[in-house]
Amino acid sequence: MDKRAQYLIQILDKIGSPLMSAIIAASDNDNAEGDAQSMAEMLGKSVELSISMANIADLNDVENDSVRVALTALASPLIGALHRESKQTPGENDLKRIASALQAVLTFSENFTPDDDNTKRLETLETNGTPLDAHQMTLQYMYAFVPAVNAVGAFPFGQPEQKLIMEVASKITARAQNLRSGVLGDLPEAEQKPVDLAILKSLAVLYADCHNAETKRLSESGAENGGLDEVWRNFDLRVSMLEALAGGLLPGGPKIPVAAVPEDVSEPELEDEDEEIPKPPKAAPPKEEPKSAPPAGNPMAMFAKKPGGDDDKTDPPPPAAAPEDTPEPPATDPSEDSDETDTGSSSDDTSGSAKGSGGGSPMSFFKKSD
């Protein structure tokens, strides 16, 4: 990356980003042309405020562009904050009020010697790099809690401000230590404090956002429920998200013990529901019994008339062997056979006697005698 690219990135970060954030927060509709006009107006106000700051600090004789650009970068967040609150571009009176406040700060700075030690402490105040000593560490802790202090001071939820901020600081510090040990594991003691401080700074901003959001919700809705319990619930949710994000970004994942997850995460098969129940084998069809052979001759032969009388009568053929399950045919009454046989015999006898008495042809009675 060349110097021009680095310069443009810093301009966008230090000057453009604060102004654009204020425009987005104050804008009620998607009006690109209106947002561009607001950006141009606030850039002009930032330059005006930087000139006033240069006059106050007696920096007009410095012909270094970096100083003027740096002053503009300091002025743009102030202009953006005014625009976010009033939803209007700051006017001349607003610039005068800011200049008067900065004049008081510069007057205060004259009480201290601008040596290298003071400059280094101010440079590392925002937990950048390793603290110079124990005093610098204390200053960095105090500076990190500024967002939480502002939130508690604006609305302490009916509790004493000093008591509430101590409770908030204790919980945030403990949560920062847990997050450090969970994500980074056991670090050398000399590295724990700087890491805890860096995490604490982020957690303090998260708490301040949750506190301010709950305060705004209660003021707009007039609801009586909620309060600090809702603030801590939202805070814990965001810290969990931050912990998951840190664990995913670090190589090797988080250092906290995680329950082992089996490789095959498919649902187990249920034997009672998913597994097919084997069906019983089909019963073999019953074998057809071979049909009995019909009896020899006419089955009604036993009822036929016998010409030879009782002597010529023959017994009917025995019935074929029936299958085991077939019921046996009813037995024939022998009296019926004897009756029919007798009837046939008498008929034959009568016929024979008539034939003998006729003496030949029955028409012989009408034959003329010679």
WOTA-V795144 format. One record per residue. N is the residue number from 1. RES is the residue in one small letter. PHI is phi in degrees with one decimal (999 if undefined). OMEGA is omega in degrees with one decimal (NA if undefined). NEAR is the number of other C-alpha atoms within 12 Angstrom. Layout:
{{N RES PHI OMEGA NEAR} {N RES PHI OMEGA NEAR}}
This chain:
{{1 m 999 -177.8 8} {2 d -81.7 -176.1 8} {3 k -66.9 -179.1 9} {4 r -65.3 179.1 10} {5 a -64.0 177.6 11} {6 q -62.7 179.9 12} {7 y -64.2 -179.2 17} {8 l -65.9 178.8 16} {9 i -63.9 178.4 16} {10 q -66.5 177.3 18} {11 i -62.8 179.6 24} {12 l -64.8 -177.4 21} {13 d -73.8 -172.7 19} {14 k -86.8 -176.0 26} {15 i -111.2 -175.0 36} {16 g -71.6 -175.3 30} {17 s -63.3 178.3 22} {18 p -61.1 -179.8 31} {19 l -70.0 -179.1 41} {20 m -66.9 177.5 32} {21 s -62.3 178.1 26} {22 a -66.6 179.4 31} {23 i -65.4 -179.8 38} {24 i -64.1 -178.8 25} {25 a -68.1 -176.7 22} {26 a -92.6 -176.7 25} {27 s -79.9 179.9 24} {28 d -101.6 -178.4 14} {29 n -143.7 179.4 12} {30 d -87.8 -178.9 13} {31 n -120.0 -176.0 14} {32 a -64.4 -179.0 15} {33 e -65.9 178.6 12} {34 g -65.8 178.1 19} {35 d -66.1 178.6 26} {36 a -64.3 178.3 19} {37 q -66.2 178.3 18} {38 s -64.1 178.2 31} {39 m -62.1 179.6 32} {40 a -63.3 -179.5 21} {41 e -66.0 -178.2 25} {42 m -73.0 172.9 38} {43 l -62.0 177.3 35} {44 g -62.7 178.7 25} {45 k -67.3 177.7 36} {46 s -65.0 178.0 43} {47 v -66.0 178.1 27} {48 e -61.1 179.9 30} {49 l -67.0 178.2 39} {50 s -65.5 177.0 36} {51 i -66.2 177.6 29} {52 s -63.0 178.3 30} {53 m -65.2 177.5 35} {54 a -65.3 178.4 29} {55 n -66.7 -179.7 21} {56 i -66.2 -178.0 23} {57 a -84.7 179.8 24} {58 d 57.5 -180.0 15} {59 l -115.2 -177.4 20} {60 n -71.7 -177.4 18} {61 d -80.2 -179.5 13} {62 v -75.6 -178.9 13} {63 e -96.5 -179.1 11} {64 n -105.2 -179.6 13} {65 d -63.4 -178.3 13} {66 s -62.5 178.8 15} {67 v -67.4 179.9 21} {68 r -66.2 177.5 27} {69 v -65.0 179.2 28} {70 a -64.3 177.6 25} {71 l -64.9 176.6 32} {72 t -65.1 176.9 34} {73 a -65.5 175.5 33} {74 l -72.3 -176.2 31} {75 a -79.9 -174.0 36} {76 s -62.4 176.3 41} {77 p -62.6 178.8 31} {78 l -67.3 177.5 35} {79 i -65.1 179.1 47} {80 g -63.1 179.5 38} {81 a -64.6 177.3 28} {82 l -64.6 179.6 31} {83 h -66.3 179.9 34} {84 r -66.4 -178.1 26} {85 e -77.6 -175.1 17} {86 s -95.8 -176.7 18} {87 k 58.1 176.9 22} {88 q -139.8 176.1 26} {89 t -70.5 -179.0 33} {90 p -57.7 179.2 31} {91 g -97.7 -177.9 22} {92 e -65.4 179.4 17} {93 n -63.8 177.7 14} {94 d -64.5 178.7 24} {95 l -65.3 178.9 30} {96 k -65.9 179.0 22} {97 r -64.8 178.6 20} {98 i -66.0 -179.7 31} {99 a -63.4 178.8 28} {100 s -65.2 178.3 19} {101 a -65.3 178.6 19} {102 l -67.2 176.9 26} {103 q -62.2 178.3 21} {104 a -65.9 179.2 17} {105 v -66.7 -179.9 17} {106 l -66.7 175.5 19} {107 t -63.3 176.9 14} {108 f -64.5 -176.6 12} {109 s -67.4 -179.1 15} {110 e -70.2 178.9 12} {111 n -79.8 -176.1 10} {112 f -124.8 -179.1 14} {113 t -85.8 -179.5 11} {114 p -78.9 179.9 13} {115 d -94.1 -177.0 10} {116 d -65.6 -178.1 11} {117 d -64.6 178.2 15} {118 n -64.4 -179.3 16} {119 t -64.0 -180.0 15} {120 k -65.1 179.5 20} {121 r -65.1 178.3 26} {122 l -69.1 179.6 21} {123 e -66.1 -177.9 19} {124 t -97.8 -178.0 27} {125 l -68.7 -177.3 28} {126 e -91.8 176.3 28} {127 t 53.6 176.6 32} {128 n -99.6 179.8 22} {129 g 82.0 -178.4 21} {130 t -81.8 178.8 24} {131 p -61.1 -179.4 28} {132 l -68.6 -178.4 23} {133 d -159.6 -178.5 18} {134 a -65.3 179.1 15} {135 h -64.9 178.5 14} {136 q -64.9 176.7 27} {137 m -62.0 178.4 28} {138 t -63.7 178.4 22} {139 l -62.9 -179.8 23} {140 q -67.0 176.1 32} {141 y -62.9 179.7 33} {142 m -63.5 -178.9 23} {143 y -67.8 -179.4 27} {144 a -67.4 -178.3 34} {145 f -86.3 -177.7 35} {146 v -58.3 178.4 25} {147 p -59.5 178.7 29} {148 a -67.7 178.3 39} {149 v -63.1 178.6 30} {150 n -63.3 -179.3 22} {151 a -66.0 179.5 30} {152 v -67.3 178.9 35} {153 g -65.7 179.7 23} {154 a -72.3 -179.2 22} {155 f -156.2 -176.9 26} {156 p -89.1 179.0 28} {157 f 57.4 175.6 28} {158 g 77.2 179.8 15} {159 q -108.5 175.1 17} {160 p -62.1 -174.7 15} {161 e -60.7 -177.5 20} {162 q -63.9 180.0 16} {163 k -66.7 -177.6 17} {164 l -68.0 -177.9 23} {165 i -68.6 175.7 32} {166 m -67.4 177.2 19} {167 e -65.1 179.2 21} {168 v -63.3 -179.1 32} {169 a -63.4 179.8 30} {170 s -64.5 -178.6 19} {171 k -68.3 -179.2 22} {172 i -66.5 179.3 34} {173 t -63.7 178.7 30} {174 a -64.8 180.0 20} {175 r -68.2 177.5 31} {176 a -65.3 178.5 34} {177 q -65.9 178.3 27} {178 n -64.5 179.8 26} {179 l -67.1 178.4 36} {180 r -64.6 -179.8 33} {181 s -68.8 -179.3 27} {182 g -74.3 -176.5 26} {183 v -90.8 -173.9 32} {184 l -103.6 -179.6 29} {185 g 77.9 -178.8 23} {186 d -81.2 177.4 19} {187 l -105.9 172.8 18} {188 p -57.9 -175.3 12} {189 e -58.7 -179.0 12} {190 a -68.2 -178.7 13} {191 e -95.9 -174.6 19} {192 q -68.2 -176.8 23} {193 k -62.2 178.1 28} {194 p -60.8 179.2 32} {195 v -67.8 177.6 33} {196 d -59.5 -179.1 34} {197 l -66.5 179.1 38} {198 a -64.5 178.3 33} {199 i -68.5 -178.8 34} {200 l -61.0 179.0 40} {201 k -60.5 178.7 32} {202 s -67.8 -179.1 33} {203 l -67.9 177.8 42} {204 a -64.5 177.0 40} {205 v -66.9 177.9 28} {206 l -61.6 179.8 34} {207 y -63.9 -179.8 41} {208 a -60.9 178.0 36} {209 d -64.2 179.0 25} {210 c -65.4 179.3 31} {211 h -63.4 -179.6 38} {212 n -67.2 179.2 31} {213 a -65.3 178.2 25} {214 e -68.3 176.5 34} {215 t -61.8 178.9 30} {216 k -65.8 -179.7 21} {217 r -63.9 -179.9 19} {218 l -67.4 -178.9 21} {219 s -70.3 -178.7 17} {220 e -81.2 -176.6 11} {221 s -93.2 -177.0 12} {222 g 69.3 -178.4 13} {223 a -74.1 179.8 13} {224 e -94.3 -179.6 15} {225 n -83.9 -178.6 16} {226 g 106.0 179.1 22} {227 g 91.2 -174.4 27} {228 l -66.1 178.3 29} {229 d -60.1 178.1 15} {230 e -68.8 177.7 23} {231 v -63.1 -179.0 31} {232 w -68.5 177.9 27} {233 r -63.6 177.8 19} {234 n -65.3 179.0 24} {235 f -64.6 179.6 31} {236 d -62.0 178.2 23} {237 l -62.6 -178.6 18} {238 r -70.9 176.7 23} {239 v -65.9 176.9 29} {240 s -62.9 176.4 22} {241 m -63.7 178.8 17} {242 l -64.5 178.7 25} {243 e -65.6 177.8 30} {244 a -64.7 178.4 21} {245 l -64.1 179.8 17} {246 a -64.4 178.5 23} {247 g -64.8 178.8 25} {248 g -77.7 -178.7 15} {249 l -81.8 -177.4 14} {250 l -73.6 176.3 16} {251 p -66.8 -179.3 12} {252 g 87.8 177.0 13} {253 g 80.2 -179.0 19} {254 p -68.9 -179.4 24} {255 k -88.3 179.8 23} {256 i -72.0 179.1 20} {257 p -67.5 -179.0 14} {258 v -116.2 180.0 12} {259 a -59.1 -178.5 6} {260 a -65.7 179.8 8} {261 v -112.3 -180.0 9} {262 p -63.3 -178.2 9} {263 e -64.4 -180.0 7} {264 d -88.4 -176.9 8} {265 v -98.8 178.6 9} {266 s -71.0 -177.8 8} {267 e -66.8 178.8 9} {268 p -67.7 -179.7 12} {269 e -79.5 179.5 11} {270 l -90.9 -176.9 10} {271 e -66.9 -174.6 10} {272 d -77.2 -173.8 10} {273 e -112.5 -172.9 9} {274 d -80.7 -174.8 10} {275 e -74.9 -177.2 10} {276 e -72.3 -179.6 10} {277 i -80.1 -179.4 10} {278 p -66.0 -179.6 9} {279 k -84.0 178.2 7} {280 p -64.7 -179.3 7} {281 p -65.1 -179.5 7} {282 k -67.7 179.0 8} {283 a -68.7 179.6 8} {284 a -66.6 179.8 8} {285 p -63.3 -179.3 8} {286 p -61.0 179.7 7} {287 k -70.5 179.2 8} {288 e -73.8 178.5 10} {289 e -69.9 178.7 13} {290 p -64.3 -179.6 13} {291 k -66.5 -179.7 13} {292 s -69.3 -179.3 15} {293 a -68.9 -179.9 15} {294 p -65.0 179.7 15} {295 p -65.7 -179.3 18} {296 a -65.8 178.3 15} {297 g 80.7 -179.0 13} {298 n -74.7 -179.2 12} {299 p -65.1 179.5 16} {300 m -95.3 -175.4 12} {301 a -64.1 -176.7 17} {302 m -73.1 175.4 25} {303 f -94.6 -178.2 23} {304 a -73.2 178.5 22} {305 k -75.0 -179.3 25} {306 k -101.8 -178.0 26} {307 p -68.3 -174.9 22} {308 g -90.5 -179.3 18} {309 g 74.4 -175.1 23} {310 d -66.5 -177.2 21} {311 d -69.8 -178.6 13} {312 d -81.0 -175.8 15} {313 k -68.2 178.6 22} {314 t -115.4 178.1 20} {315 d -69.4 176.9 18} {316 p -65.1 179.3 20} {317 p -63.4 179.7 16} {318 p -64.7 179.1 18} {319 p -65.4 178.9 20} {320 a -64.8 -179.5 18} {321 a -64.0 -179.2 18} {322 a -81.1 175.6 18} {323 p -63.0 -175.2 16} {324 e -59.2 -176.1 10} {325 d -82.9 -176.6 9} {326 t -82.3 -179.3 13} {327 p -65.3 -179.7 10} {328 e -70.8 178.4 13} {329 p -67.2 -178.5 12} {330 p -64.0 -179.4 7} {331 a -70.6 -179.1 11} {332 t -78.6 179.9 16} {333 d -71.7 -177.2 12} {334 p -66.9 -179.4 14} {335 s -65.7 -179.8 11} {336 e -64.8 -179.9 15} {337 d -64.1 -178.3 24} {338 s -68.8 179.3 23} {339 d -64.3 -177.5 18} {340 e -65.5 -180.0 23} {341 t -67.7 178.2 27} {342 d -64.2 179.0 23} {343 t -60.6 178.9 21} {344 g -64.5 -177.9 24} {345 s -69.5 178.8 23} {346 s -64.1 178.8 20} {347 s -64.1 -179.4 19} {348 d -68.5 179.4 20} {349 d -66.7 179.4 17} {350 t -61.7 -179.9 14} {351 s -62.5 -178.2 15} {352 g -70.1 179.1 15} {353 s -66.1 177.8 13} {354 a -62.9 -177.9 15} {355 k -68.7 -179.2 14} {356 g -73.1 180.0 13} {357 s -68.2 -179.0 12} {358 g -69.0 -177.6 14} {359 g 61.8 178.7 13} {360 g 119.1 -173.8 11} {361 s -77.7 178.1 13} {362 p -69.7 179.2 13} {363 m -89.5 -178.6 10} {364 s -69.3 178.7 11} {365 f -65.7 -178.7 11} {366 f -91.7 -177.9 8} {367 k -80.2 178.8 9} {368 k -67.9 176.5 7} {369 s -82.1 -179.6 6} {370 d -79.1 NA 3}}
